[in-house]
Amino acid sequence: MSNTKIDGVLYAIGDKNQVTEKYAKREFIVETLEQYPQHLKIQFANDKCDLLNMYKIGDTVSVDVNLRGRLFVDKNGQTQCFNSLEAWKMELMGINSNNG
């Protein structure tokens, strides 16, 4: 799916989670810079997880994400849909919310 850019302030940064032998993710939350800010959970996957090491909570960032979705069948046989925001690039915006 097409690329989407999210600008905001890093609100939380999680630890790396090794989901399977071949898949790891690291989630973080960005508070958007809108009149009515939204808190969006975004994730880096696999080799991109370490990109978060250079950022800290309170940094103002611009995040490039891809919208991901997949179907799965739950234990009751019902088809469910799972969506995620998967980041592939993040940059500091030069504004730090802690400094005004």
N, CA, C and O atoms as CSV, one atom per row, in Angstrom:
chain,resi,resn,atom,element,x,y,z
A,1,MET,N,N,0.851,-1.175,0.000
A,1,MET,CA,C,0.000,0.000,0.000
A,1,MET,C,C,0.891,1.231,0.000
A,1,MET,O,O,2.064,1.160,0.367
A,2,SER,N,N,0.333,2.345,-0.410
A,2,SER,CA,C,1.112,3.563,-0.556
A,2,SER,C,C,1.677,4.057,0.771
A,2,SER,O,O,1.192,3.720,1.851
A,3,ASN,N,N,2.699,4.851,0.645
A,3,ASN,CA,C,3.402,5.415,1.789
A,3,ASN,C,C,2.591,6.547,2.419
A,3,ASN,O,O,1.973,7.349,1.720
A,4,THR,N,N,2.607,6.596,3.750
A,4,THR,CA,C,1.958,7.655,4.510
A,4,THR,C,C,2.990,8.256,5.452
A,4,THR,O,O,3.842,7.545,5.986
A,5,LYS,N,N,2.912,9.566,5.656
A,5,LYS,CA,C,3.842,10.241,6.562
A,5,LYS,C,C,3.067,10.713,7.782
A,5,LYS,O,O,1.993,11.303,7.664
A,6,ILE,N,N,3.631,10.443,8.960
A,6,ILE,CA,C,3.025,10.860,10.223
A,6,ILE,C,C,4.023,11.737,10.959
A,6,ILE,O,O,5.145,11.311,11.231
A,7,ASP,N,N,3.620,12.963,11.284
A,7,ASP,CA,C,4.458,13.879,12.046
A,7,ASP,C,C,3.907,13.965,13.461
A,7,ASP,O,O,2.695,14.039,13.664
A,8,GLY,N,N,4.818,13.954,14.446
A,8,GLY,CA,C,4.366,14.056,15.821
A,8,GLY,C,C,5.501,13.956,16.813
A,8,GLY,O,O,6.679,13.998,16.458
A,9,VAL,N,N,5.111,13.821,18.067
A,9,VAL,CA,C,6.061,13.742,19.177
A,9,VAL,C,C,6.090,12.309,19.693
A,9,VAL,O,O,5.044,11.693,19.894
A,10,LEU,N,N,7.292,11.784,19.905
A,10,LEU,CA,C,7.421,10.429,20.458
A,10,LEU,C,C,6.880,10.424,21.881
A,10,LEU,O,O,7.393,11.120,22.757
A,11,TYR,N,N,5.859,9.647,22.092
A,11,TYR,CA,C,5.170,9.579,23.378
A,11,TYR,C,C,5.650,8.381,24.198
A,11,TYR,O,O,5.731,8.456,25.424
A,12,ALA,N,N,5.968,7.276,23.518
A,12,ALA,CA,C,6.448,6.058,24.194
A,12,ALA,C,C,7.266,5.236,23.210
A,12,ALA,O,O,7.019,5.253,22.004
A,13,ILE,N,N,8.247,4.517,23.748
A,13,ILE,CA,C,9.083,3.622,22.949
A,13,ILE,C,C,9.163,2.290,23.674
A,13,ILE,O,O,9.597,2.220,24.824
A,14,GLY,N,N,8.741,1.237,22.992
A,14,GLY,CA,C,8.757,-0.093,23.597
A,14,GLY,C,C,10.059,-0.839,23.339
A,14,GLY,O,O,10.934,-0.376,22.608
A,15,ASP,N,N,10.156,-1.995,23.957
A,15,ASP,CA,C,11.303,-2.870,23.759
A,15,ASP,C,C,11.092,-3.734,22.524
A,15,ASP,O,O,9.966,-3.921,22.064
A,16,LYS,N,N,12.183,-4.250,22.000
A,16,LYS,CA,C,12.104,-5.173,20.874
A,16,LYS,C,C,11.427,-6.463,21.325
A,16,LYS,O,O,11.739,-6.996,22.390
A,17,ASN,N,N,10.498,-6.964,20.506
A,17,ASN,CA,C,9.747,-8.172,20.811
A,17,ASN,C,C,10.007,-9.199,19.715
A,17,ASN,O,O,9.594,-9.003,18.572
A,18,GLN,N,N,10.684,-10.286,20.049
A,18,GLN,CA,C,10.959,-11.348,19.093
A,18,GLN,C,C,9.716,-12.225,19.003
A,18,GLN,O,O,9.524,-13.108,19.839
A,19,VAL,N,N,8.872,-11.997,18.006
A,19,VAL,CA,C,7.581,-12.658,17.876
A,19,VAL,C,C,7.747,-14.108,17.438
A,19,VAL,O,O,7.151,-15.008,18.030
A,20,THR,N,N,8.553,-14.341,16.404
A,20,THR,CA,C,8.884,-15.687,15.935
A,20,THR,C,C,10.383,-15.717,15.668
A,20,THR,O,O,11.072,-14.712,15.840
A,21,GLU,N,N,10.870,-16.852,15.255
A,21,GLU,CA,C,12.300,-16.966,14.954
A,21,GLU,C,C,12.732,-15.980,13.867
A,21,GLU,O,O,13.857,-15.479,13.885
A,22,LYS,N,N,11.834,-15.708,12.926
A,22,LYS,CA,C,12.183,-14.857,11.785
A,22,LYS,C,C,11.570,-13.465,11.839
A,22,LYS,O,O,11.821,-12.655,10.947
A,23,TYR,N,N,10.768,-13.163,12.869
A,23,TYR,CA,C,10.077,-11.874,12.909
A,23,TYR,C,C,10.171,-11.231,14.276
A,23,TYR,O,O,9.811,-11.824,15.293
A,24,ALA,N,N,10.671,-9.983,14.276
A,24,ALA,CA,C,10.734,-9.174,15.496
A,24,ALA,C,C,10.078,-7.829,15.199
A,24,ALA,O,O,10.071,-7.365,14.059
A,25,LYS,N,N,9.528,-7.214,16.241
A,25,LYS,CA,C,8.965,-5.882,16.069
A,25,LYS,C,C,9.274,-5.040,17.296
A,25,LYS,O,O,9.535,-5.558,18.382
A,26,ARG,N,N,9.238,-3.736,17.096
A,26,ARG,CA,C,9.430,-2.795,18.187
A,26,ARG,C,C,8.416,-1.681,18.005
A,26,ARG,O,O,8.459,-0.940,17.023
A,27,GLU,N,N,7.508,-1.569,18.958
A,27,GLU,CA,C,6.420,-0.613,18.849
A,27,GLU,C,C,6.765,0.704,19.553
A,27,GLU,O,O,7.530,0.743,20.516
A,28,PHE,N,N,6.170,1.774,19.031
A,28,PHE,CA,C,6.302,3.090,19.645
A,28,PHE,C,C,5.017,3.860,19.388
A,28,PHE,O,O,4.250,3.525,18.486
A,29,ILE,N,N,4.791,4.897,20.190
A,29,ILE,CA,C,3.581,5.712,20.056
A,29,ILE,C,C,3.983,7.138,19.697
A,29,ILE,O,O,4.880,7.721,20.305
A,30,VAL,N,N,3.304,7.679,18.705
A,30,VAL,CA,C,3.507,9.062,18.281
A,30,VAL,C,C,2.222,9.837,18.551
A,30,VAL,O,O,1.133,9.391,18.189
A,31,GLU,N,N,2.353,10.997,19.187
A,31,GLU,CA,C,1.225,11.912,19.370
A,31,GLU,C,C,1.272,12.921,18.223
A,31,GLU,O,O,2.241,13.668,18.095
A,32,THR,N,N,0.235,12.945,17.391
A,32,THR,CA,C,0.246,13.789,16.201
A,32,THR,C,C,0.189,15.274,16.546
A,32,THR,O,O,-0.190,15.657,17.652
A,33,LEU,N,N,0.574,16.095,15.579
A,33,LEU,CA,C,0.652,17.549,15.753
A,33,LEU,C,C,-0.577,18.225,15.159
A,33,LEU,O,O,-0.450,19.132,14.337
A,34,GLU,N,N,-1.748,17.797,15.564
A,34,GLU,CA,C,-2.999,18.326,15.035
A,34,GLU,C,C,-3.739,19.099,16.122
A,34,GLU,O,O,-3.352,19.062,17.290
A,35,GLN,N,N,-4.800,19.796,15.736
A,35,GLN,CA,C,-5.619,20.498,16.716
A,35,GLN,C,C,-6.151,19.517,17.758
A,35,GLN,O,O,-6.206,19.833,18.947
A,36,TYR,N,N,-6.539,18.328,17.307
A,36,TYR,CA,C,-6.998,17.269,18.197
A,36,TYR,C,C,-6.028,16.095,18.049
A,36,TYR,O,O,-6.273,15.182,17.261
A,37,PRO,N,N,-4.924,16.118,18.808
A,37,PRO,CA,C,-3.865,15.110,18.639
A,37,PRO,C,C,-4.376,13.676,18.814
A,37,PRO,O,O,-5.241,13.391,19.642
A,38,GLN,N,N,-3.811,12.804,18.011
A,38,GLN,CA,C,-4.104,11.376,18.067
A,38,GLN,C,C,-2.854,10.638,18.537
A,38,GLN,O,O,-1.734,11.044,18.228
A,39,HIS,N,N,-3.048,9.565,19.276
A,39,HIS,CA,C,-1.941,8.706,19.688
A,39,HIS,C,C,-1.962,7.472,18.801
A,39,HIS,O,O,-2.907,6.684,18.848
A,40,LEU,N,N,-0.918,7.302,17.988
A,40,LEU,CA,C,-0.859,6.221,17.023
A,40,LEU,C,C,0.265,5.249,17.379
A,40,LEU,O,O,1.414,5.646,17.571
A,41,LYS,N,N,-0.094,3.963,17.464
A,41,LYS,CA,C,0.920,2.939,17.715
A,41,LYS,C,C,1.487,2.507,16.359
A,41,LYS,O,O,0.751,2.091,15.465
A,42,ILE,N,N,2.798,2.614,16.232
A,42,ILE,CA,C,3.515,2.305,15.000
A,42,ILE,C,C,4.584,1.284,15.354
A,42,ILE,O,O,5.002,1.200,16.509
A,43,GLN,N,N,5.030,0.512,14.379
A,43,GLN,CA,C,6.074,-0.470,14.670
A,43,GLN,C,C,7.147,-0.483,13.593
A,43,GLN,O,O,6.880,-0.255,12.413
A,44,PHE,N,N,8.363,-0.756,14.035
A,44,PHE,CA,C,9.447,-1.123,13.134
A,44,PHE,C,C,9.556,-2.631,13.189
A,44,PHE,O,O,9.265,-3.233,14.222
A,45,ALA,N,N,9.970,-3.258,12.092
A,45,ALA,CA,C,10.092,-4.713,12.051
A,45,ALA,C,C,11.514,-5.132,11.711
A,45,ALA,O,O,12.226,-4.453,10.971
A,46,ASN,N,N,11.906,-6.267,12.272
A,46,ASN,CA,C,13.162,-6.954,11.986
A,46,ASN,C,C,14.372,-6.033,12.087
A,46,ASN,O,O,14.596,-5.446,13.146
A,47,ASP,N,N,15.165,-5.886,11.016
A,47,ASP,CA,C,16.412,-5.122,11.091
A,47,ASP,C,C,16.188,-3.635,11.321
A,47,ASP,O,O,17.146,-2.928,11.634
A,48,LYS,N,N,14.983,-3.136,11.181
A,48,LYS,CA,C,14.706,-1.717,11.401
A,48,LYS,C,C,14.415,-1.394,12.874
A,48,LYS,O,O,14.338,-0.222,13.241
A,49,CYS,N,N,14.255,-2.413,13.713
A,49,CYS,CA,C,13.949,-2.190,15.143
A,49,CYS,C,C,14.980,-1.293,15.824
A,49,CYS,O,O,14.624,-0.471,16.668
A,50,ASP,N,N,16.242,-1.444,15.466
A,50,ASP,CA,C,17.310,-0.687,16.121
A,50,ASP,C,C,17.323,0.787,15.741
A,50,ASP,O,O,18.026,1.573,16.376
A,51,LEU,N,N,16.560,1.184,14.714
A,51,LEU,CA,C,16.503,2.595,14.339
A,51,LEU,C,C,15.976,3.459,15.475
A,51,LEU,O,O,16.292,4.647,15.548
A,52,LEU,N,N,15.175,2.874,16.362
A,52,LEU,CA,C,14.619,3.640,17.489
A,52,LEU,C,C,15.667,3.987,18.545
A,52,LEU,O,O,15.420,4.847,19.390
A,53,ASN,N,N,16.821,3.340,18.513
A,53,ASN,CA,C,17.856,3.587,19.527
A,53,ASN,C,C,18.370,5.020,19.520
A,53,ASN,O,O,18.887,5.490,20.534
A,54,MET,N,N,18.241,5.725,18.399
A,54,MET,CA,C,18.775,7.086,18.316
A,54,MET,C,C,17.754,8.155,18.700
A,54,MET,O,O,18.041,9.348,18.599
A,55,TYR,N,N,16.569,7.741,19.138
A,55,TYR,CA,C,15.510,8.684,19.502
A,55,TYR,C,C,15.147,8.552,20.969
A,55,TYR,O,O,15.427,7.539,21.609
A,56,LYS,N,N,14.506,9.616,21.499
A,56,LYS,CA,C,14.057,9.576,22.884
A,56,LYS,C,C,12.642,10.140,22.966
A,56,LYS,O,O,12.199,10.870,22.078
A,57,ILE,N,N,11.952,9.798,24.023
A,57,ILE,CA,C,10.608,10.317,24.248
A,57,ILE,C,C,10.676,11.843,24.288
A,57,ILE,O,O,11.557,12.415,24.930
A,58,GLY,N,N,9.751,12.489,23.607
A,58,GLY,CA,C,9.732,13.954,23.522
A,58,GLY,C,C,10.300,14.485,22.221
A,58,GLY,O,O,10.094,15.655,21.900
A,59,ASP,N,N,11.021,13.649,21.449
A,59,ASP,CA,C,11.539,14.086,20.156
A,59,ASP,C,C,10.375,14.295,19.188
A,59,ASP,O,O,9.415,13.525,19.182
A,60,THR,N,N,10.472,15.344,18.372
A,60,THR,CA,C,9.489,15.577,17.324
A,60,THR,C,C,10.018,14.933,16.055
A,60,THR,O,O,11.119,15.246,15.602
A,61,VAL,N,N,9.227,14.030,15.482
A,61,VAL,CA,C,9.699,13.196,14.376
A,61,VAL,C,C,8.709,13.185,13.216
A,61,VAL,O,O,7.533,13.520,13.357
A,62,SER,N,N,9.234,12.791,12.084
A,62,SER,CA,C,8.427,12.518,10.902
A,62,SER,C,C,8.672,11.051,10.553
A,62,SER,O,O,9.813,10.641,10.341
A,63,VAL,N,N,7.596,10.263,10.495
A,63,VAL,CA,C,7.697,8.824,10.308
A,63,VAL,C,C,7.033,8.436,8.988
A,63,VAL,O,O,5.876,8.779,8.743
A,64,ASP,N,N,7.769,7.721,8.143
A,64,ASP,CA,C,7.196,7.152,6.924
A,64,ASP,C,C,6.705,5.752,7.250
A,64,ASP,O,O,7.469,4.922,7.743
A,65,VAL,N,N,5.428,5.486,6.975
A,65,VAL,CA,C,4.846,4.184,7.298
A,65,VAL,C,C,4.121,3.606,6.086
A,65,VAL,O,O,3.679,4.328,5.192
A,66,ASN,N,N,4.017,2.300,6.092
A,66,ASN,CA,C,3.163,1.577,5.164
A,66,ASN,C,C,2.013,1.011,5.969
A,66,ASN,O,O,2.208,0.530,7.085
A,67,LEU,N,N,0.815,1.065,5.408
A,67,LEU,CA,C,-0.353,0.470,6.050
A,67,LEU,C,C,-0.360,-1.010,5.701
A,67,LEU,O,O,-0.312,-1.377,4.527
A,68,ARG,N,N,-0.420,-1.858,6.721
A,68,ARG,CA,C,-0.394,-3.307,6.522
A,68,ARG,C,C,-1.684,-3.902,7.058
A,68,ARG,O,O,-2.240,-3.416,8.043
A,69,GLY,N,N,-2.152,-4.946,6.413
A,69,GLY,CA,C,-3.344,-5.646,6.872
A,69,GLY,C,C,-3.306,-7.092,6.418
A,69,GLY,O,O,-2.770,-7.416,5.359
A,70,ARG,N,N,-3.890,-7.957,7.244
A,70,ARG,CA,C,-3.963,-9.367,6.863
A,70,ARG,C,C,-5.188,-9.984,7.514
A,70,ARG,O,O,-5.665,-9.534,8.556
A,71,LEU,N,N,-5.672,-11.016,6.871
A,71,LEU,CA,C,-6.808,-11.771,7.394
A,71,LEU,C,C,-6.298,-13.005,8.125
A,71,LEU,O,O,-5.254,-13.555,7.774
A,72,PHE,N,N,-7.035,-13.439,9.140
A,72,PHE,CA,C,-6.725,-14.688,9.819
A,72,PHE,C,C,-8.026,-15.274,10.339
A,72,PHE,O,O,-9.016,-14.563,10.514
A,73,VAL,N,N,-8.013,-16.564,10.581
A,73,VAL,CA,C,-9.190,-17.245,11.098
A,73,VAL,C,C,-8.956,-17.504,12.578
A,73,VAL,O,O,-7.973,-18.143,12.953
A,74,ASP,N,N,-9.865,-17.004,13.425
A,74,ASP,CA,C,-9.696,-17.166,14.869
A,74,ASP,C,C,-10.114,-18.575,15.314
A,74,ASP,O,O,-10.523,-19.399,14.497
A,75,LYS,N,N,-10.006,-18.833,16.613
A,75,LYS,CA,C,-10.272,-20.181,17.144
A,75,LYS,C,C,-11.725,-20.606,16.979
A,75,LYS,O,O,-12.042,-21.791,17.087
A,76,ASN,N,N,-12.621,-19.633,16.713
A,76,ASN,CA,C,-14.036,-19.934,16.491
A,76,ASN,C,C,-14.375,-20.093,15.010
A,76,ASN,O,O,-15.538,-20.264,14.644
A,77,GLY,N,N,-13.342,-20.035,14.160
A,77,GLY,CA,C,-13.558,-20.185,12.728
A,77,GLY,C,C,-14.002,-18.912,12.031
A,77,GLY,O,O,-14.355,-18.948,10.852
A,78,GLN,N,N,-13.991,-17.788,12.734
A,78,GLN,CA,C,-14.399,-16.507,12.158
A,78,GLN,C,C,-13.195,-15.812,11.531
A,78,GLN,O,O,-12.112,-15.786,12.116
A,79,THR,N,N,-13.387,-15.254,10.349
A,79,THR,CA,C,-12.322,-14.505,9.697
A,79,THR,C,C,-12.229,-13.118,10.325
A,79,THR,O,O,-13.227,-12.405,10.429
A,80,GLN,N,N,-11.035,-12.749,10.735
A,80,GLN,CA,C,-10.761,-11.453,11.352
A,80,GLN,C,C,-9.735,-10.715,10.493
A,80,GLN,O,O,-9.030,-11.325,9.690
A,81,CYS,N,N,-9.663,-9.408,10.671
A,81,CYS,CA,C,-8.698,-8.591,9.951
A,81,CYS,C,C,-7.798,-7.875,10.962
A,81,CYS,O,O,-8.282,-7.326,11.952
A,82,PHE,N,N,-6.501,-7.886,10.709
A,82,PHE,CA,C,-5.516,-7.243,11.568
A,82,PHE,C,C,-4.832,-6.150,10.754
A,82,PHE,O,O,-4.361,-6.412,9.647
A,83,ASN,N,N,-4.771,-4.919,11.289
A,83,ASN,CA,C,-4.107,-3.797,10.616
A,83,ASN,C,C,-2.958,-3.280,11.469
A,83,ASN,O,O,-3.002,-3.340,12.698
A,84,SER,N,N,-1.929,-2.771,10.799
A,84,SER,CA,C,-0.815,-2.171,11.528
A,84,SER,C,C,-0.192,-1.057,10.691
A,84,SER,O,O,-0.354,-1.002,9.472
A,85,LEU,N,N,0.521,-0.178,11.379
A,85,LEU,CA,C,1.308,0.871,10.737
A,85,LEU,C,C,2.763,0.450,10.862
A,85,LEU,O,O,3.315,0.456,11.962
A,86,GLU,N,N,3.391,0.086,9.750
A,86,GLU,CA,C,4.769,-0.383,9.793
A,86,GLU,C,C,5.700,0.695,9.255
A,86,GLU,O,O,5.643,1.057,8.079
A,87,ALA,N,N,6.556,1.201,10.134
A,87,ALA,CA,C,7.486,2.269,9.779
A,87,ALA,C,C,8.673,1.698,9.012
A,87,ALA,O,O,9.104,0.570,9.251
A,88,TRP,N,N,9.184,2.491,8.097
A,88,TRP,CA,C,10.396,2.094,7.387
A,88,TRP,C,C,11.445,3.205,7.414
A,88,TRP,O,O,12.585,2.999,6.998
A,89,LYS,N,N,11.050,4.398,7.911
A,89,LYS,CA,C,11.982,5.528,7.991
A,89,LYS,C,C,11.463,6.501,9.040
A,89,LYS,O,O,10.254,6.696,9.168
A,90,MET,N,N,12.382,7.117,9.796
A,90,MET,CA,C,11.996,8.134,10.768
A,90,MET,C,C,13.104,9.173,10.835
A,90,MET,O,O,14.287,8.834,10.818
A,91,GLU,N,N,12.710,10.451,10.913
A,91,GLU,CA,C,13.670,11.546,10.985
A,91,GLU,C,C,13.235,12.554,12.040
A,91,GLU,O,O,12.041,12.749,12.270
A,92,LEU,N,N,14.209,13.188,12.677
A,92,LEU,CA,C,13.905,14.299,13.583
A,92,LEU,C,C,13.402,15.476,12.754
A,92,LEU,O,O,13.886,15.715,11.648
A,93,MET,N,N,12.434,16.208,13.292
A,93,MET,CA,C,11.882,17.363,12.573
A,93,MET,C,C,12.558,18.672,12.953
A,93,MET,O,O,12.255,19.707,12.361
A,94,GLY,N,N,13.452,18.656,13.911
A,94,GLY,CA,C,14.138,19.870,14.300
A,94,GLY,C,C,13.435,20.651,15.386
A,94,GLY,O,O,13.985,21.631,15.889
A,95,ILE,N,N,12.220,20.241,15.768
A,95,ILE,CA,C,11.484,20.866,16.859
A,95,ILE,C,C,11.466,19.878,17.993
A,95,ILE,O,O,11.139,18.710,17.782
A,96,ASN,N,N,11.807,20.305,19.189
A,96,ASN,CA,C,11.751,19.396,20.329
A,96,ASN,C,C,10.683,19.921,21.273
A,96,ASN,O,O,10.780,21.046,21.764
A,97,SER,N,N,9.672,19.112,21.526
A,97,SER,CA,C,8.542,19.575,22.354
A,97,SER,C,C,8.974,19.904,23.778
A,97,SER,O,O,8.284,20.659,24.463
A,98,ASN,N,N,10.093,19.361,24.240
A,98,ASN,CA,C,10.559,19.667,25.589
A,98,ASN,C,C,11.179,21.054,25.684
A,98,ASN,O,O,11.286,21.624,26.770
A,99,ASN,N,N,11.588,21.595,24.533
A,99,ASN,CA,C,12.228,22.905,24.511
A,99,ASN,C,C,11.310,23.994,23.971
A,99,ASN,O,O,11.723,25.146,23.843
A,100,GLY,N,N,10.061,23.636,23.652
A,100,GLY,CA,C,9.107,24.614,23.154
A,100,GLY,C,C,9.137,24.765,21.725
A,100,GLY,O,O,8.379,25.563,21.172
